[in-house]
């Protein structure tokens, strides 16, 4: 009778060790492949949104306004009080809402209009007689797959947006009429492609802004808001004041805005329908993945939102010609230690300055008519 030979304990341990080594070697490759797939999907989302902006331009001969859209005033104003600012909250509807019909979301667009007519705002989450708030609808095209916030959290308020429109290389409030980028508020700001003098291939249209995530302690640089950042109002514009709030291990230096994920919807990109800077706008001053800051004691108080992403090394942007590029976080941003106010050729209201950007290649990519000689990186 033959005897069957089994594995010894040593042999078994060797096999387990070999398997462990193989898994350790393969895991980074698997993670890299997954991130490459997420980045590709993100690029496709940006492409779709850029094409939607082009279709909006073809239909209305302007790029979608980023606030105070007169199209919504005409649709929602009571004729008896026509022209009243903020009637039914039409003025606070952001750039993504008029693009809904061009990203195969026409029913959602019509629902937004009906909801607005019941005197509901872009931040309203309560239902009305026709159903739940349309602003709670998660639109897949608005979300980068690498932005995991809200995807596994069942929250009433969580309908996020990873893609913000470019207001240019100046800091301002959501409703300020000044603009150096391709997005502006009506009626004083209407941008069409013929007014993009720097060329559509050299001007950013949209960029990633990682959705805000504020844990109870240790607000992250990517997705957090550093508050009470002196020098960050629109007149002073001292970018170094915000940049200095970057701490170690990817955490902001306090004071920072703390709101646990389940406690507040006030964070970067938490409302796709809202024109407020925090939710749908950004500026090309600080480089990608640098801190975002606010001038006051909360994240909605004059926020300076910086482009950011969870893709290693930078973020993706859509240009005005609908091409998509990756911009490294090491891109040239000029001298971020200077203050715009008081510089030669800068008027008392720094938002009114014209000409080349102060903020290097990144700032030049954000201007639509700066006439910079810098060539945007390919």
Secondary structure, 3 states (H helix, E strand, C coil): CCCCCCCCHHHHHHHHHHHHHHHHHHHHHHHHHHHHHHHHHHHHHHHHHHHHHHHHHHHHCCCCCCECCHHHHHHHCCHHHCCCCCHHHHHHECCCHHHHHHHCCHHHHHHHHHHHCCCCCCCCCCCECCECCHHHCCCHHHCCCCCCCCCCCCCCCCECCCEEEECCCCCCCCCCCCCCCCCCECCCCCCCHHHCCCCHHHCEEEEECCCCCCCCCCCECCCCCECCCCCCCCCCCCHHHHHCCECHHHEECCCECCCCCCCCCCCCCCECCECCHHHHEEECCCCCCCCCEECCCCCCCCEECECCCCCCCEEEEEECCCCEEEEECCCCCCCCCCCCCCCCCCCCCHHHCCCCCCCHHHHHHHCCCCCCCCCCCC
